[in-house]
Amino acid sequence: MTESEERPATGEIRHASLYCETCGKTTAHRILRIDRRGRSGAAVVRGTARCQSCRWTHPFVSSPEPSVAVEAIVSEGPASTRTRITLPAGLVLRNAAPVELPEIGPVVLTRIDRRDGRPCRQALSEEVATLWAVLEREPTVRVALVEGDRSSTMRLPTRGIPRLEVGARFRLGESEFLIAALRARNHTWRRPGDAFPVAEVSVVYARRTERPPAGRRRWSTGRGIPSSRTSSSSIRERSRSGPGVRRARTTPRARTADGGATVHRSSSS
């Protein structure tokens, strides 16, 4: 029977989470009486409680599960942290298997040292002296975000996403993105409908569909050709809407036969 206690300043237990046979589950209870005469130890609590869901009043006996203390060395990147944790007795620990450690979170065990100093692949928690583990990070895939002539990189969490598809949309933070291409199987796939399992995708090429870069169209387009030769050959600073500067055409210069100075000829008028 489990118990989650709430104690006032006097140390008396008033509320607890106990199993209710009428409700068939653990519910909040009001502790009506503590039997101090029948207490066989400081860790065992006996008494009478009332379920706050169905109002059933019943006796209860609550004692904490036996536990053991072990050393845990947890690595996160190049850094490692040593701490002492408490595990339930009888818990089976396996090397290379994920496990939830108290006050640490989900980890993957990389080594188990027994109390006699020998490493092992599997052991009960009471047989373990030290656990070596690495933090289990949430699976992600790299996203290359293209915005005009700029690009940036972010990570997309993929837990619960079985596959990625070109043309599909996804949300990351407060923004929505369009998958423009996928890098998978040593090839870049760009056709809408190309899809692969998340495990096979190394890079997602995405474009923002909300709030495109200011001053640009939604996506980049080809550069237009100037409307006139005159405007494209202007050498003065001007507005893009200006007509440009017209220059008088001159007669081409003729070279002398021996390659000397050029002779300027003027057309007869």
C-alpha positions in Angstrom: 0.0 0.0 0.0 1.4 3.3 -1.0 1.1 6.5 1.0 1.8 10.2 0.2 1.7 12.0 3.5 0.8 15.5 4.4 2.0 16.5 7.8 1.2 19.7 9.7 3.7 21.5 11.9 2.9 19.1 14.8 4.0 16.1 12.7 0.5 14.5 12.6 -0.5 12.9 9.3 -3.8 14.3 8.0 -4.0 13.3 4.4 -2.5 10.5 2.3 -2.8 8.7 -1.0 -4.1 5.2 -0.3 -5.6 2.3 -2.3 -9.4 2.2 -2.1 -11.0 -1.2 -2.7 -14.3 0.4 -3.6 -12.8 2.8 -6.2 -10.3 0.2 -7.4 -7.4 2.6 -7.5 -5.3 4.9 -5.3 -7.2 8.0 -4.2 -6.8 10.9 -1.8 -7.8 9.9 1.8 -8.5 11.8 5.0 -6.7 10.2 7.9 -9.1 9.8 10.8 -7.0 7.9 13.3 -3.5 6.7 13.8 -3.0 3.5 15.8 0.1 4.2 17.9 -0.3 1.0 19.9 0.0 -1.3 16.9 3.0 0.4 15.4 5.8 -2.1 15.0 8.3 0.5 13.8 8.8 4.1 13.0 8.3 3.5 9.3 5.0 1.5 9.6 1.8 3.5 9.9 -1.6 1.9 10.9 -4.9 3.6 11.3 -8.3 4.4 9.8 -8.9 6.6 6.7 -11.8 7.8 4.6 -11.7 7.9 0.8 -12.5 11.4 -0.4 -14.0 10.0 -3.7 -16.5 7.4 -2.4 -16.4 8.3 1.3 -15.6 4.7 2.2 -14.0 4.4 5.7 -11.5 1.6 6.2 -8.4 0.6 8.1 -5.0 0.8 6.5 -1.5 -0.3 7.0 1.3 1.6 5.2 5.0 0.9 5.1 7.6 2.2 2.7 9.1 0.0 0.1 12.6 -1.3 1.0 15.3 0.7 -0.9 19.1 0.7 -1.4 21.6 3.5 -2.0 24.0 3.3 -4.9 26.5 5.5 -6.5 25.7 6.9 -10.0 28.1 8.5 -12.4 26.1 10.2 -15.2 27.8 11.7 -18.3 26.4 14.5 -20.4 28.8 15.2 -23.3 32.3 15.6 -22.0 31.2 16.3 -18.4 30.3 13.7 -15.7 28.6 14.0 -12.4 28.8 11.7 -9.4 25.8 11.4 -7.1 24.2 9.0 -4.6 20.7 7.9 -5.4 18.1 5.6 -3.8 16.6 2.7 -5.8 13.8 0.3 -4.9 15.1 -3.1 -3.7 14.7 -5.9 -6.2 14.9 -3.6 -9.2 16.5 -5.4 -12.2 19.2 -3.3 -13.9 20.6 -4.2 -17.3 23.6 -2.8 -19.1 22.8 -0.8 -22.3 19.2 -0.5 -21.2 17.2 2.7 -20.5 16.2 3.4 -16.9 14.6 6.2 -14.9 16.9 7.3 -12.1 15.5 9.4 -9.2 16.4 13.1 -9.4 18.3 12.5 -12.6 15.8 11.4 -15.2 16.0 8.9 -18.1 19.4 7.5 -18.7 21.1 4.6 -20.6 23.3 2.4 -18.5 26.8 1.9 -19.9 28.3 -0.1 -17.0 27.2 -1.8 -13.8 29.7 -2.5 -11.0 28.8 -5.0 -8.3 29.6 -4.6 -4.6 32.5 -7.0 -5.0 34.0 -4.6 -7.6 33.3 -6.8 -10.7 31.4 -5.4 -13.7 28.3 -7.2 -14.9 25.7 -7.1 -17.5 22.7 -7.5 -15.2 22.1 -7.2 -11.4 19.5 -6.5 -8.8 19.7 -3.0 -7.3 20.8 -4.4 -3.9 23.8 -6.1 -5.6 25.0 -2.9 -7.3 27.7 -0.5 -5.9 28.1 1.9 -8.9 26.1 2.7 -12.0 27.6 4.3 -15.1 25.2 6.0 -17.4 24.6 8.7 -20.0 21.7 11.0 -20.2 19.1 9.9 -22.7 18.5 12.9 -24.9 15.3 13.4 -26.9 15.8 12.2 -30.5 16.1 15.1 -32.9 17.0 15.7 -36.5 19.0 18.7 -37.9 16.9 21.3 -39.7 18.5 23.8 -42.2 16.2 26.8 -42.3 16.5 28.9 -45.5 15.3 32.5 -45.3 16.1 34.5 -48.4 19.9 34.7 -48.6 20.3 33.6 -45.0 20.3 30.2 -43.4 20.3 28.9 -39.9 20.4 25.5 -38.1 18.1 24.2 -35.4 17.0 20.8 -34.1 13.5 19.2 -34.6 12.4 16.8 -31.8 11.2 13.6 -33.5 9.7 11.7 -30.6 6.3 10.5 -31.9 7.0 11.4 -35.5 7.4 8.1 -37.6 8.3 9.7 -40.9 9.1 13.0 -42.7 7.7 14.0 -46.1 8.6 16.7 -48.6 5.8 19.2 -48.7 4.6 18.5 -45.2 4.5 21.2 -42.6 5.6 21.2 -38.9 5.6 23.6 -36.0 8.7 24.4 -34.0 8.2 26.9 -31.2 5.7 29.5 -32.4 6.4 29.2 -36.1 5.3 26.9 -38.9 7.7 25.5 -41.5 7.4 23.8 -44.8 9.7 20.8 -45.6 11.3 21.8 -49.0 13.7 18.9 -49.2 15.1 15.9 -47.2 18.6 14.5 -47.0 18.4 10.7 -46.8 20.2 7.7 -48.2 23.1 9.9 -49.4 20.7 11.9 -51.7 18.7 15.1 -51.5 15.0 14.5 -52.2 12.9 17.5 -53.4 9.8 16.2 -55.0 6.6 16.7 -53.0 5.5 13.3 -51.5 9.1 12.0 -51.1 9.0 10.5 -47.6 11.3 8.5 -45.3 11.4 7.1 -41.8 12.9 9.6 -39.3 15.8 7.3 -38.6 16.9 7.6 -42.3 16.8 11.4 -42.5 20.0 13.3 -41.7 18.9 16.9 -42.7 15.5 18.6 -43.2 15.6 21.6 -45.5 12.8 23.9 -44.4 11.2 27.3 -45.2 9.2 29.5 -43.0 5.6 29.8 -43.9 4.8 32.6 -41.4 6.5 36.0 -41.3 8.9 35.7 -44.3 11.9 38.0 -44.2 10.9 41.7 -44.4 11.4 43.3 -47.8 11.4 40.0 -49.7 8.9 37.9 -51.5 7.8 34.7 -49.8 10.5 32.8 -51.6 13.5 33.9 -53.7 12.9 34.3 -57.5 15.1 34.9 -60.5 16.6 38.3 -61.0 14.9 40.4 -63.8 16.6 41.8 -66.9 16.8 45.7 -67.1 14.1 47.1 -69.3 16.5 49.2 -71.4 20.1 49.3 -72.3 20.4 53.0 -71.3 19.3 52.4 -67.7 21.6 49.4 -67.4 24.7 51.4 -68.6 24.1 54.4 -66.4 27.2 55.2 -64.3 25.6 57.8 -62.0 23.7 57.2 -58.8 20.0 57.3 -59.4 16.7 56.0 -58.2 15.7 52.6 -59.7 12.7 54.4 -61.2 14.8 57.1 -62.9 15.3 57.1 -66.7 19.2 57.1 -66.5 21.6 59.3 -68.3 21.8 59.5 -72.1 25.3 59.9 -73.6 26.1 61.0 -77.2 27.4 58.3 -79.5 30.9 58.9 -81.0 32.5 57.5 -84.1 34.8 54.5 -83.4 38.5 55.2 -83.5 40.5 53.7 -86.3 44.0 52.2 -85.7 47.0 53.1 -87.8 48.5 50.5 -90.0 51.8 50.4 -87.9 49.9 50.1 -84.6 50.8 53.6 -83.5 48.5 56.3 -82.1 44.9 56.1 -83.2 43.5 58.7 -85.6 40.1 60.2 -84.8 37.9 60.7 -87.8 34.9 62.8 -87.8 32.0 62.2 -90.2 31.4 64.8 -92.9 28.3 66.9 -92.4 
